[in-house]
Amino acid sequence: MTSEDPIQQAFEQMRAEAKKRVGYVPDLNKQVERRRLEKPTKPKMRGIPTGRDGRRLARRDQTVSLSSVLNQEIKARGWQREIAGGWVNSHWAELVGPNIAQHTKVEMLKDKKLFITCDSTAWATNLRMMQRQILQQIAAHVGPDIIAELRIFGPQAPSWRKGPLHVKGRGPRDTYG
């Protein structure tokens, strides 16, 4: 029963292998009829689902927001104080109001102290009286224990100690403000 058709030969080999493994050759006609009677079902997906571009689809439980990743990195690296200082510096007008912000300037944050300079000594005195309210505003926005103290300075007087003809002495006595 050898034929010249390679497809027929492959089919006969598969039948012989099936008879050797299971003991009988299955009747393919019955299987075809059974398949026709069953309702067609969707093929089951195997593996990892991908999008049109072939990249893996992210499930909703796997997605992580950028803000949570940034917050984890900020805490891990200990950048809370520096970021809070930057926020206070950029939002100074929001914290104290536009009128006070026009006459004051945040210089730096060192340890838990915020250094502020004012246009005049009157504004510096006024800001010192408002220090508790300003610290409460800052604590409400950036959290407690980030800034604990305000260092408020008046205007800087011009330096008279310049030039080759400088004469030693106390210089003029004016408050400049």
Residue pairs with C-beta under 8 A, 6 or more apart in sequence:
1 12
2 9
3 9
15 25
18 24
18 25
18 26
19 25
48 56
48 57
49 56
49 57
50 56
50 57
51 57
73 79
74 80
74 83
80 143
80 146
81 109
81 112
81 146
82 109
84 109
84 142
84 143
84 146
84 147
85 108
85 109
85 114
85 146
85 147
87 141
87 142
88 95
88 106
88 109
88 114
88 138
88 141
88 142
88 147
89 106
89 109
91 141
92 101
92 104
92 105
92 106
93 101
95 134
95 137
95 138
95 141
96 104
96 130
96 134
96 137
100 123
100 127
100 130
103 118
103 119
103 120
103 123
104 116
104 117
104 118
104 119
104 123
104 127
105 116
105 117
105 118
106 114
106 115
106 116
107 115
107 116
107 117
108 114
108 115
109 115
109 147
112 145
112 146
112 147
112 148
112 149
113 147
113 148
113 149
113 150
113 151
114 138
114 147
114 149
114 150
114 151
115 151
115 153
116 127
116 150
116 151
116 152
116 153
117 153
117 154
117 155
117 156
118 124
118 127
118 152
118 153
118 154
118 155
119 155
119 177
120 154
120 155
120 177
121 154
121 155
121 175
121 177
122 177
123 154
124 152
124 153
124 154
127 134
127 150
127 152
128 152
131 150
131 152
134 150
135 147
135 148
135 149
135 150
138 146
138 147
139 146
139 147
154 175
154 177
155 176
155 177
157 174
157 175
157 176
158 176
160 166
160 171
160 172
161 171
